[in-house]
Amino acid sequence: MSQEGQNGNDRIVVFTCNWNPYSALEAAARQGETYPANVYPIRVMCLGRLQPGIILKALEQGASGVLLLGCPPDECHYESGNTHAEEVFHKTQALARLLGLRDEQLGFDWVAVGDGQAFAEKVTAFATAAGGNGTQIDADTR
């Protein structure tokens, strides 16, 4: 991954759970929501399967920020994947601080099933905070 995304903007990696958050991404496309063009969603079957190494690897490879979007409490398809993902996020955040990374470079949030507006808003807010607030695109152009 190069240091910069499209149009010279820093890349933002967004890991989304296959269930609620990814359906929200699809809803964002259907609803015509927009988010920065330098956001790269990566769908995983369950956010709880991620480990600190893969999250930090995205930063090592040039991402200016990594956002984890999971299913809200009590809505995990695998029962406890979302709470495990939150624990992994906090471990990763502690490691990132030791490495001298800014807190704004890592984010964690929940997204309800089909909530395209919330998906676009959370991704855009994170991209701005992480320093990668590039050109806006329609979600359906992905």
Buried (B, 14 or more C-beta within 10 A) or exposed (E): EEEBBEEEBBBBBBBBBBBBBBBBBBBBBEBEBBBBBBBBBEEBEBBBBBEBEBBBBBBEEBBBBBBBBBBBEEBBBBEEBBBBBBEBBEEBBEBBEEEEBEEEBBBBBBBBBBBBEBBBBBBBBBBBBBBBBBEEBBBEEB
